[in-house]
Amino acid sequence: MKPTSMSDAEETTMSQTTKGAAFDRRSFFKALGAGATVAATPALVTPAQAVDPGKEETKARYQESEHVKNFYRTNRY
């Protein structure tokens, strides 16, 4: 007995339906993810605040001590 197979028209229709459904599902989830990202973005953004560092944080900390002078002398800086 000869195995039954689908006609070319049926096979083409089924493959197009399957591919179309997978594409639609992917598009749906992409749109869903993009929508969630866009919706969450404004909630996460806060305005920047300027901070005055003050005199303690901006004063010079470098001091040329004996070991620094020895280093410069040894390495001929």
C-alpha positions as CSV (number, residue, x, y, z in Angstrom):
1,M,0.0,0.0,0.0
2,K,1.3,3.5,-0.9
3,P,1.9,5.8,2.1
4,T,-0.5,8.8,2.1
5,S,1.1,12.2,1.9
6,M,-0.2,15.7,1.8
7,S,-0.6,17.5,-1.4
8,D,1.8,20.3,-2.2
9,A,-0.9,22.9,-1.6
10,E,-1.6,21.6,1.9
11,E,2.0,21.3,2.8
12,T,2.7,24.9,1.7
13,T,-0.3,26.2,3.6
14,M,0.7,24.4,6.8
15,S,4.3,25.5,6.7
16,Q,3.3,29.1,6.1
17,T,0.8,28.9,9.0
18,T,3.4,27.5,11.3
19,K,6.1,30.0,10.4
20,G,3.6,32.9,10.6
21,A,2.4,31.8,14.0
22,A,6.0,31.6,15.3
23,F,6.8,35.0,13.9
24,D,3.7,36.5,15.4
25,R,4.5,35.0,18.8
26,R,8.1,36.4,18.7
27,S,6.9,39.8,17.7
28,F,4.4,39.8,20.5
29,F,7.0,39.0,23.1
30,K,9.5,41.5,21.6
31,A,6.8,44.2,21.8
32,L,5.9,43.2,25.3
33,G,9.5,43.4,26.5
34,A,10.1,46.7,24.8
35,G,6.9,48.1,26.3
36,A,7.9,47.0,29.8
37,T,11.3,48.6,29.3
38,V,9.9,51.9,28.2
39,A,7.3,51.9,31.0
40,A,10.0,51.3,33.7
41,T,12.5,53.8,32.4
42,P,10.9,57.0,33.6
43,A,10.4,55.5,37.1
44,L,14.1,54.7,37.4
45,V,15.5,58.1,36.2
46,T,16.1,60.7,38.9
47,P,17.5,64.2,38.5
48,A,21.2,64.7,39.3
49,Q,22.0,66.7,42.4
50,A,25.0,69.0,42.6
51,V,27.3,68.4,45.5
52,D,29.6,71.0,47.0
53,P,32.8,69.0,47.9
54,G,33.9,71.5,50.6
55,K,37.4,72.7,51.6
56,E,38.4,69.4,53.3
57,E,37.9,67.4,50.2
58,T,39.6,69.8,47.8
59,K,42.7,70.6,49.7
60,A,46.1,69.4,48.5
61,R,47.2,66.1,50.0
62,Y,50.6,65.7,48.3
63,Q,53.6,66.3,50.5
64,E,57.1,65.9,49.4
65,S,58.5,63.9,52.3
66,E,61.9,62.3,52.7
67,H,61.0,59.0,51.1
68,V,59.6,60.9,48.1
69,K,62.7,63.0,47.8
70,N,64.9,59.8,48.0
71,F,62.8,58.2,45.3
72,Y,63.2,61.2,43.0
73,R,66.9,61.4,43.7
74,T,67.4,57.6,43.1
75,N,65.4,57.6,39.8
76,R,66.8,60.9,38.7
77,Y,63.5,62.8,38.3
